[in-house]
Amino acid sequence: MSDPLELDAETAALRIRKEQDLTPRQPVGNIVDVLEHAGLKVFALPLGPDSPWAMYVPREGWHAVLLNAHLLEPQIRAAAAHELAHFAFQDGAHLDDASTMPLSDGSAPSGRPDKVERRAEAFARWFLVPRAALEKLKPASADGEVTPQQVFELAAEYTVPYRLVTMHLQVAGFISGNQRRGLDDRRGMNAASVLSRPASARAFPREYVENALRAYRKRVISFYKLAQLLRSEDTDIRGLRAFLLKQGELHEEDAEELVEETVQPDVTGRSS
Protein backbone atom coordinates (compact mmCIF):
# COMPACT_ATOMS: atom_id res chain seq x y z
CA MET A 1 0.00 0.00 0.00
CA SER A 2 1.77 3.18 -1.22
CA ASP A 3 -1.12 5.66 -1.21
CA PRO A 4 -0.12 8.48 1.22
CA LEU A 5 -3.80 9.06 2.02
CA GLU A 6 -4.23 5.43 3.14
CA LEU A 7 -1.03 5.59 5.17
CA ASP A 8 -2.16 8.76 6.95
CA ALA A 9 -5.56 7.21 7.63
CA GLU A 10 -4.11 3.96 9.00
CA THR A 11 -1.61 5.82 11.20
CA ALA A 12 -4.34 7.99 12.70
CA ALA A 13 -6.62 4.98 13.17
CA LEU A 14 -3.89 3.06 14.99
CA ARG A 15 -3.22 6.05 17.24
CA ILE A 16 -6.85 6.42 18.26
CA ARG A 17 -7.28 2.66 18.69
CA LYS A 18 -4.34 2.78 21.10
CA GLU A 19 -5.93 5.71 22.94
CA GLN A 20 -9.07 3.56 23.24
CA ASP A 21 -6.97 0.71 24.75
CA LEU A 22 -7.83 -1.61 21.85
CA THR A 23 -5.51 -4.50 21.02
CA PRO A 24 -4.31 -4.85 17.39
CA ARG A 25 -7.07 -7.37 16.51
CA GLN A 26 -9.77 -6.33 18.94
CA PRO A 27 -13.12 -5.28 17.43
CA VAL A 28 -14.33 -1.80 18.34
CA GLY A 29 -17.05 -2.02 20.99
CA ASN A 30 -19.96 0.38 21.42
CA ILE A 31 -19.23 3.04 18.81
CA VAL A 32 -21.08 5.76 20.73
CA ASP A 33 -18.93 5.08 23.80
CA VAL A 34 -15.85 5.30 21.59
CA LEU A 35 -16.81 8.69 20.21
CA GLU A 36 -17.69 10.02 23.65
CA HIS A 37 -14.39 8.72 25.04
CA ALA A 38 -12.64 10.67 22.27
CA GLY A 39 -14.35 13.85 23.46
CA LEU A 40 -17.37 14.06 21.16
CA LYS A 41 -20.99 14.68 22.11
CA VAL A 42 -23.12 12.12 20.24
CA PHE A 43 -26.76 12.42 19.21
CA ALA A 44 -28.73 9.73 17.37
CA LEU A 45 -32.09 10.36 15.71
CA PRO A 46 -34.12 8.19 13.26
CA LEU A 47 -33.93 10.67 10.40
CA GLY A 48 -35.21 8.28 7.73
CA PRO A 49 -33.74 6.62 4.62
CA ASP A 50 -33.49 9.77 2.51
CA SER A 51 -31.78 11.90 5.15
CA PRO A 52 -28.05 12.40 5.76
CA TRP A 53 -26.27 9.53 7.46
CA ALA A 54 -24.17 11.58 9.85
CA MET A 55 -22.94 15.06 10.67
CA TYR A 56 -19.85 16.43 12.40
CA VAL A 57 -20.22 19.82 14.07
CA PRO A 58 -17.14 21.47 15.64
CA ARG A 59 -17.65 24.39 18.00
CA GLU A 60 -15.34 26.26 20.34
CA GLY A 61 -15.06 24.14 23.45
CA TRP A 62 -17.06 21.16 22.17
CA HIS A 63 -17.54 18.87 19.17
CA ALA A 64 -20.67 16.92 18.27
CA VAL A 65 -21.72 14.09 15.96
CA LEU A 66 -25.26 13.42 14.80
CA LEU A 67 -26.01 9.87 13.62
CA ASN A 68 -29.00 8.71 11.60
CA ALA A 69 -30.44 5.95 13.81
CA HIS A 70 -32.53 4.71 10.88
CA LEU A 71 -29.45 2.94 9.53
CA LEU A 72 -28.60 -0.63 10.45
CA GLU A 73 -25.80 -1.17 12.95
CA PRO A 74 -22.94 -1.89 10.48
CA GLN A 75 -23.80 1.30 8.60
CA ILE A 76 -24.07 3.36 11.79
CA ARG A 77 -20.66 2.16 12.92
CA ALA A 78 -19.09 3.00 9.57
CA ALA A 79 -20.73 6.43 9.56
CA ALA A 80 -19.66 7.13 13.15
CA ALA A 81 -16.06 6.15 12.42
CA HIS A 82 -16.17 8.41 9.35
CA GLU A 83 -17.18 11.37 11.55
CA LEU A 84 -14.50 10.42 14.07
CA ALA A 85 -12.00 10.88 11.24
CA HIS A 86 -13.25 14.41 10.56
CA PHE A 87 -12.71 15.11 14.27
CA ALA A 88 -9.25 13.51 14.33
CA PHE A 89 -8.05 15.39 11.23
CA GLN A 90 -9.78 18.64 12.24
CA ASP A 91 -11.58 18.77 8.91
CA GLY A 92 -14.24 21.22 9.98
CA ALA A 93 -18.01 20.74 9.79
CA HIS A 94 -19.25 17.94 7.52
CA LEU A 95 -22.62 16.60 6.44
CA ASP A 96 -22.28 13.07 5.06
CA ASP A 97 -24.49 10.71 3.06
CA ALA A 98 -24.03 7.87 0.55
CA SER A 99 -22.18 10.18 -1.85
CA THR A 100 -19.41 10.89 0.67
CA MET A 101 -19.42 7.49 2.41
CA PRO A 102 -19.69 5.07 -0.54
CA LEU A 103 -18.53 2.02 1.40
CA SER A 104 -20.82 2.31 4.37
CA ASP A 105 -23.74 0.59 2.64
CA GLY A 106 -21.85 -1.08 -0.20
CA SER A 107 -23.18 1.27 -2.84
CA ALA A 108 -21.20 3.14 -5.45
CA PRO A 109 -20.74 6.89 -4.99
CA SER A 110 -22.59 9.29 -7.24
CA GLY A 111 -19.28 11.05 -7.79
CA ARG A 112 -15.72 10.52 -6.62
CA PRO A 113 -15.44 11.92 -3.07
CA ASP A 114 -12.81 14.59 -2.47
CA LYS A 115 -9.56 13.95 -0.65
CA VAL A 116 -10.96 14.80 2.78
CA GLU A 117 -13.87 12.39 2.38
CA ARG A 118 -11.69 9.63 0.95
CA ARG A 119 -9.32 9.99 3.90
CA ALA A 120 -12.24 9.82 6.33
CA GLU A 121 -13.56 6.69 4.60
CA ALA A 122 -10.11 5.11 4.72
CA PHE A 123 -9.81 5.97 8.41
CA ALA A 124 -13.16 4.33 9.11
CA ARG A 125 -11.99 1.11 7.45
CA TRP A 126 -8.67 0.99 9.30
CA PHE A 127 -10.23 1.95 12.62
CA LEU A 128 -13.01 -0.63 12.48
CA VAL A 129 -11.04 -3.41 10.73
CA PRO A 130 -7.31 -3.14 11.58
CA ARG A 131 -4.56 -4.75 9.54
CA ALA A 132 -4.18 -7.61 12.03
CA ALA A 133 -7.80 -8.58 11.32
CA LEU A 134 -7.12 -8.73 7.57
CA GLU A 135 -3.92 -10.72 8.03
CA LYS A 136 -5.73 -13.55 9.81
CA LEU A 137 -7.97 -14.01 6.76
CA LYS A 138 -6.36 -16.98 5.03
CA PRO A 139 -7.63 -18.27 1.66
CA ALA A 140 -9.95 -21.23 2.19
CA SER A 141 -10.79 -22.22 -1.37
CA ALA A 142 -8.85 -24.66 -3.52
CA ASP A 143 -7.68 -21.88 -5.85
CA GLY A 144 -6.23 -19.90 -2.95
CA GLU A 145 -8.82 -17.11 -2.99
CA VAL A 146 -10.71 -15.56 -0.11
CA THR A 147 -14.31 -16.82 -0.06
CA PRO A 148 -17.56 -14.86 0.44
CA GLN A 149 -18.16 -16.83 3.64
CA GLN A 150 -14.85 -15.64 5.08
CA VAL A 151 -15.70 -12.05 4.21
CA PHE A 152 -19.13 -12.37 5.78
CA GLU A 153 -17.71 -13.85 8.97
CA LEU A 154 -15.10 -11.08 9.24
CA ALA A 155 -17.79 -8.45 8.62
CA ALA A 156 -19.98 -10.07 11.30
CA GLU A 157 -17.13 -10.25 13.82
CA TYR A 158 -16.26 -6.56 13.39
CA THR A 159 -19.86 -5.43 12.73
CA VAL A 160 -19.19 -3.65 9.46
CA PRO A 161 -20.79 -3.83 6.00
CA TYR A 162 -19.71 -6.74 3.79
CA ARG A 163 -18.52 -4.48 0.98
CA LEU A 164 -16.48 -2.36 3.36
CA VAL A 165 -14.43 -5.50 3.97
CA THR A 166 -14.02 -6.36 0.28
CA MET A 167 -12.90 -2.81 -0.54
CA HIS A 168 -10.58 -2.83 2.46
CA LEU A 169 -9.00 -6.10 1.32
CA GLN A 170 -8.42 -4.66 -2.14
CA VAL A 171 -6.97 -1.34 -0.98
CA ALA A 172 -4.69 -3.11 1.50
CA GLY A 173 -3.38 -5.34 -1.29
CA PHE A 174 -4.80 -8.65 -0.09
CA ILE A 175 -6.98 -9.16 -3.19
CA SER A 176 -7.17 -7.72 -6.69
CA GLY A 177 -9.92 -5.55 -8.11
CA ASN A 178 -11.27 -8.50 -10.08
CA GLN A 179 -11.30 -10.68 -6.96
CA ARG A 180 -13.17 -7.97 -5.08
CA ARG A 181 -15.82 -7.71 -7.78
CA GLY A 182 -16.15 -11.49 -7.73
CA LEU A 183 -16.66 -11.51 -3.96
CA ASP A 184 -19.30 -8.80 -4.24
CA ASP A 185 -21.10 -10.67 -7.03
CA ARG A 186 -20.95 -14.03 -5.26
CA ARG A 187 -21.94 -12.86 -1.81
CA GLY A 188 -24.10 -15.69 -0.57
CA MET A 189 -23.72 -15.37 3.20
CA ASN A 190 -26.49 -12.87 3.72
CA ALA A 191 -28.94 -12.87 6.59
CA ALA A 192 -31.20 -15.47 4.97
CA SER A 193 -28.38 -17.93 4.37
CA VAL A 194 -27.24 -17.51 7.99
CA LEU A 195 -30.56 -19.02 9.03
CA SER A 196 -30.62 -21.71 6.36
CA ARG A 197 -27.09 -23.03 7.00
CA PRO A 198 -26.47 -25.81 9.56
CA ALA A 199 -25.83 -24.41 13.03
CA SER A 200 -22.25 -25.70 12.97
CA ALA A 201 -21.53 -23.65 9.84
CA ARG A 202 -23.03 -20.35 11.00
CA ALA A 203 -20.95 -17.34 11.91
CA PHE A 204 -23.12 -16.89 15.02
CA PRO A 205 -23.67 -19.21 18.01
CA ARG A 206 -26.76 -21.39 17.63
CA GLU A 207 -28.35 -19.96 20.78
CA TYR A 208 -27.85 -16.41 19.50
CA VAL A 209 -29.74 -17.07 16.26
CA GLU A 210 -32.47 -19.10 17.99
CA ASN A 211 -33.03 -16.41 20.62
CA ALA A 212 -33.28 -13.73 17.94
CA LEU A 213 -35.81 -15.78 15.99
CA ARG A 214 -37.82 -16.58 19.12
CA ALA A 215 -38.00 -12.91 20.02
CA TYR A 216 -39.26 -12.10 16.52
CA ARG A 217 -41.87 -14.88 16.59
CA LYS A 218 -43.20 -13.58 19.93
CA ARG A 219 -43.18 -9.98 18.61
CA VAL A 220 -40.69 -8.91 21.23
CA ILE A 221 -38.58 -7.39 18.46
CA SER A 222 -39.47 -6.05 15.01
CA PHE A 223 -38.41 -7.53 11.69
CA TYR A 224 -35.77 -4.83 11.29
CA LYS A 225 -34.39 -5.49 14.75
CA LEU A 226 -34.01 -9.15 13.74
CA ALA A 227 -32.20 -8.05 10.59
CA GLN A 228 -29.91 -5.88 12.69
CA LEU A 229 -29.13 -8.72 15.09
CA LEU A 230 -28.17 -10.90 12.12
CA ARG A 231 -25.84 -8.16 10.88
CA SER A 232 -27.95 -7.63 7.77
CA GLU A 233 -27.37 -4.84 5.28
CA ASP A 234 -29.95 -3.08 3.14
CA THR A 235 -29.29 -5.51 0.29
CA ASP A 236 -30.06 -8.44 2.62
CA ILE A 237 -33.43 -7.24 3.85
CA ARG A 238 -35.62 -8.58 1.05
CA GLY A 239 -33.88 -11.97 1.03
CA LEU A 240 -34.36 -12.35 4.78
CA ARG A 241 -38.03 -11.42 4.48
CA ALA A 242 -38.55 -13.93 1.65
CA PHE A 243 -36.80 -16.68 3.63
CA LEU A 244 -39.01 -16.16 6.68
CA LEU A 245 -42.10 -16.13 4.45
CA LYS A 246 -41.07 -19.47 2.96
CA GLN A 247 -40.64 -20.87 6.47
CA GLY A 248 -44.08 -19.60 7.47
CA GLU A 249 -42.59 -17.34 10.17
CA LEU A 250 -43.01 -13.90 8.61
CA HIS A 251 -45.61 -11.73 10.34
CA GLU A 252 -48.49 -10.56 8.18
CA GLU A 253 -47.54 -6.89 8.26
CA ASP A 254 -43.97 -7.74 7.24
CA ALA A 255 -45.27 -9.91 4.38
CA GLU A 256 -47.19 -6.90 3.07
CA GLU A 257 -43.92 -4.97 2.88
CA LEU A 258 -42.45 -7.81 0.79
CA VAL A 259 -45.19 -7.27 -1.79
CA GLU A 260 -44.44 -3.55 -1.83
CA GLU A 261 -40.72 -4.24 -2.32
CA THR A 262 -41.52 -6.48 -5.29
CA VAL A 263 -43.33 -3.59 -6.95
CA GLN A 264 -40.83 -0.93 -5.85
CA PRO A 265 -37.41 -2.52 -5.19
CA ASP A 266 -35.93 0.71 -3.82
CA VAL A 267 -38.38 1.05 -0.93
CA THR A 268 -36.39 0.93 2.34
CA GLY A 269 -38.86 2.17 4.96
CA ARG A 270 -38.40 0.59 8.40
CA SER A 271 -40.65 -0.06 11.31
CA SER A 272 -39.55 0.95 14.75
C-alpha positions in Angstrom: 0.0 0.0 0.0 1.8 3.2 -1.2 -1.1 5.7 -1.2 -0.1 8.5 1.2 -3.8 9.1 2.0 -4.2 5.4 3.1 -1.0 5.6 5.2 -2.2 8.8 6.9 -5.6 7.2 7.6 -4.1 4.0 9.0 -1.6 5.8 11.2 -4.3 8.0 12.7 -6.6 5.0 13.2 -3.9 3.1 15.0 -3.2 6.0 17.2 -6.9 6.4 18.3 -7.3 2.7 18.7 -4.3 2.8 21.1 -5.9 5.7 22.9 -9.1 3.6 23.2 -7.0 0.7 24.7 -7.8 -1.6 21.9 -5.5 -4.5 21.0 -4.3 -4.9 17.4 -7.1 -7.4 16.5 -9.8 -6.3 18.9 -13.1 -5.3 17.4 -14.3 -1.8 18.3 -17.1 -2.0 21.0 -20.0 0.4 21.4 -19.2 3.0 18.8 -21.1 5.8 20.7 -18.9 5.1 23.8 -15.8 5.3 21.6 -16.8 8.7 20.2 -17.7 10.0 23.7 -14.4 8.7 25.0 -12.6 10.7 22.3 -14.3 13.9 23.5 -17.4 14.1 21.2 -21.0 14.7 22.1 -23.1 12.1 20.2 -26.8 12.4 19.2 -28.7 9.7 17.4 -32.1 10.4 15.7 -34.1 8.2 13.3 -33.9 10.7 10.4 -35.2 8.3 7.7 -33.7 6.6 4.6 -33.5 9.8 2.5 -31.8 11.9 5.1 -28.0 12.4 5.8 -26.3 9.5 7.5 -24.2 11.6 9.8 -22.9 15.1 10.7 -19.9 16.4 12.4 -20.2 19.8 14.1 -17.1 21.5 15.6 -17.6 24.4 18.0 -15.3 26.3 20.3 -15.1 24.1 23.5 -17.1 21.2 22.2 -17.5 18.9 19.2 -20.7 16.9 18.3 -21.7 14.1 16.0 -25.3 13.4 14.8 -26.0 9.9 13.6 -29.0 8.7 11.6 -30.4 6.0 13.8 -32.5 4.7 10.9 -29.4 2.9 9.5 -28.6 -0.6 10.5 -25.8 -1.2 13.0 -22.9 -1.9 10.5 -23.8 1.3 8.6 -24.1 3.4 11.8 -20.7 2.2 12.9 -19.1 3.0 9.6 -20.7 6.4 9.6 -19.7 7.1 13.1 -16.1 6.2 12.4 -16.2 8.4 9.3 -17.2 11.4 11.6 -14.5 10.4 14.1 -12.0 10.9 11.2 -13.3 14.4 10.6 -12.7 15.1 14.3 -9.3 13.5 14.3 -8.0 15.4 11.2 -9.8 18.6 12.2 -11.6 18.8 8.9 -14.2 21.2 10.0 -18.0 20.7 9.8 -19.3 17.9 7.5 -22.6 16.6 6.4 -22.3 13.1 5.1 -24.5 10.7 3.1 -24.0 7.9 0.5 -22.2 10.2 -1.9 -19.4 10.9 0.7 -19.4 7.5 2.4 -19.7 5.1 -0.5 -18.5 2.0 1.4 -20.8 2.3 4.4 -23.7 0.6 2.6 -21.8 -1.1 -0.2 -23.2 1.3 -2.8 -21.2 3.1 -5.5 -20.7 6.9 -5.0 -22.6 9.3 -7.2 -19.3 11.1 -7.8 -15.7 10.5 -6.6 -15.4 11.9 -3.1 -12.8 14.6 -2.5 -9.6 13.9 -0.6 -11.0 14.8 2.8 -13.9 12.4 2.4 -11.7 9.6 0.9 -9.3 10.0 3.9 -12.2 9.8 6.3 -13.6 6.7 4.6 -10.1 5.1 4.7 -9.8 6.0 8.4 -13.2 4.3 9.1 -12.0 1.1 7.5 -8.7 1.0 9.3 -10.2 2.0 12.6 -13.0 -0.6 12.5 -11.0 -3.4 10.7 -7.3 -3.1 11.6 -4.6 -4.7 9.5 -4.2 -7.6 12.0 -7.8 -8.6 11.3 -7.1 -8.7 7.6 -3.9 -10.7 8.0 -5.7 -13.5 9.8 -8.0 -14.0 6.8 -6.4 -17.0 5.0 -7.6 -18.3 1.7 -10.0 -21.2 2.2 -10.8 -22.2 -1.4 -8.8 -24.7 -3.5 -7.7 -21.9 -5.8 -6.2 -19.9 -3.0 -8.8 -17.1 -3.0 -10.7 -15.6 -0.1 -14.3 -16.8 -0.1 -17.6 -14.9 0.4 -18.2 -16.8 3.6 -14.8 -15.6 5.1 -15.7 -12.1 4.2 -19.1 -12.4 5.8 -17.7 -13.9 9.0 -15.1 -11.1 9.2 -17.8 -8.4 8.6 -20.0 -10.1 11.3 -17.1 -10.3 13.8 -16.3 -6.6 13.4 -19.9 -5.4 12.7 -19.2 -3.6 9.5 -20.8 -3.8 6.0 -19.7 -6.7 3.8 -18.5 -4.5 1.0 -16.5 -2.4 3.4 -14.4 -5.5 4.0 -14.0 -6.4 0.3 -12.9 -2.8 -0.5 -10.6 -2.8 2.5 -9.0 -6.1 1.3 -8.4 -4.7 -2.1 -7.0 -1.3 -1.0 -4.7 -3.1 1.5 -3.4 -5.3 -1.3 -4.8 -8.6 -0.1 -7.0 -9.2 -3.2 -7.2 -7.7 -6.7 -9.9 -5.6 -8.1 -11.3 -8.5 -10.1 -11.3 -10.7 -7.0 -13.2 -8.0 -5.1 -15.8 -7.7 -7.8 -16.1 -11.5 -7.7 -16.7 -11.5 -4.0 -19.3 -8.8 -4.2 -21.1 -10.7 -7.0 -20.9 -14.0 -5.3 -21.9 -12.9 -1.8 -24.1 -15.7 -0.6 -23.7 -15.4 3.2 -26.5 -12.9 3.7 -28.9 -12.9 6.6 -31.2 -15.5 5.0 -28.4 -17.9 4.4 -27.2 -17.5 8.0 -30.6 -19.0 9.0 -30.6 -21.7 6.4 -27.1 -23.0 7.0 -26.5 -25.8 9.6 -25.8 -24.4 13.0 -22.3 -25.7 13.0 -21.5 -23.6 9.8 -23.0 -20.3 11.0 -21.0 -17.3 11.9 -23.1 -16.9 15.0 -23.7 -19.2 18.0 -26.8 -21.4 17.6 -28.4 -20.0 20.8 -27.8 -16.4 19.5 -29.7 -17.1 16.3 -32.5 -19.1 18.0 -33.0 -16.4 20.6 -33.3 -13.7 17.9 -35.8 -15.8 16.0 -37.8 -16.6 19.1 -38.0 -12.9 20.0 -39.3 -12.1 16.5 -41.9 -14.9 16.6 -43.2 -13.6 19.9 -43.2 -10.0 18.6 -40.7 -8.9 21.2 -38.6 -7.4 18.5 -39.5 -6.0 15.0 -38.4 -7.5 11.7 -35.8 -4.8 11.3 -34.4 -5.5 14.8 -34.0 -9.1 13.7 -32.2 -8.0 10.6 -29.9 -5.9 12.7 -29.1 -8.7 15.1 -28.2 -10.9 12.1 -25.8 -8.2 10.9 -27.9 -7.6 7.8 -27.4 -4.8 5.3 -30.0 -3.1 3.1 -29.3 -5.5 0.3 -30.1 -8.4 2.6 -33.4 -7.2 3.9 -35.6 -8.6 1.1 -33.9 -12.0 1.0 -34.4 -12.4 4.8 -38.0 -11.4 4.5 -38.6 -13.9 1.7 -36.8 -16.7 3.6 -39.0 -16.2 6.7 -42.1 -16.1 4.4 -41.1 -19.5 3.0 -40.6 -20.9 6.5 -44.1 -19.6 7.5 -42.6 -17.3 10.2 -43.0 -13.9 8.6 -45.6 -11.7 10.3 -48.5 -10.6 8.2 -47.5 -6.9 8.3 -44.0 -7.7 7.2 -45.3 -9.9 4.4 -47.2 -6.9 3.1 -43.9 -5.0 2.9 -42.4 -7.8 0.8 -45.2 -7.3 -1.8 -44.4 -3.5 -1.8 -40.7 -4.2 -2.3 -41.5 -6.5 -5.3 -43.3 -3.6 -7.0 -40.8 -0.9 -5.8 -37.4 -2.5 -5.2 -35.9 0.7 -3.8 -38.4 1.1 -0.9 -36.4 0.9 2.3 -38.9 2.2 5.0 -38.4 0.6 8.4 -40.7 -0.1 11.3 -39.5 1.0 14.8 
